[in-house]
Amino acid sequence: MNSSGQWVSWIIEASVKPETLDSISSLMNEMSHDFMENEHQALNFEWSIDSTQTLLHLHERYEDSATALGHVKRFRSKYGDRFISLISPLRVVVYGHPSEPLSNELQPLRPVVLNFLGGFTR
């Protein structure tokens, strides 16, 4: 894969309460399995947490905006309420080539959008 396509990605930075980590892990595993099996154009779906277990980053990358838009709609209908009950988003940064429909769908999160400038992905 090179960086000349129409890929899109984002990082969600969120605060979490350490006492919810078991529930967060369960949700993460369920979502990861579902998206791995059913969203073949999802390229990354990675969760990372800091040493205090209070700051979480979720990195997602998709082949294109149409795939990402489908993911967002599926996520909201299937997992959105549980996700928000466990995780408090602090910041969302979108990268790549988001389409207008995808940007509109992400707007409630008030993302920072960084347009692709250059470089490559192997």
Salt bridges, closest charged atoms under 4 A:
GLU13 OE1 - HIS57 NE2 3.32
GLU30 OE1 - ARG82 NH2 2.70
ASP34 OD1 - ARG74 NH2 2.31
ASP34 OD2 - LYS78 NZ 3.10
GLU39 OE1 - HIS71 ND1 2.76
GLU39 OE2 - ARG74 NE 3.60
GLU46 OE1 - HIS59 ND1 3.15
GLU60 OE1 - HIS71 NE2 2.90
GLU105 OE2 - ARG76 NH1 2.45
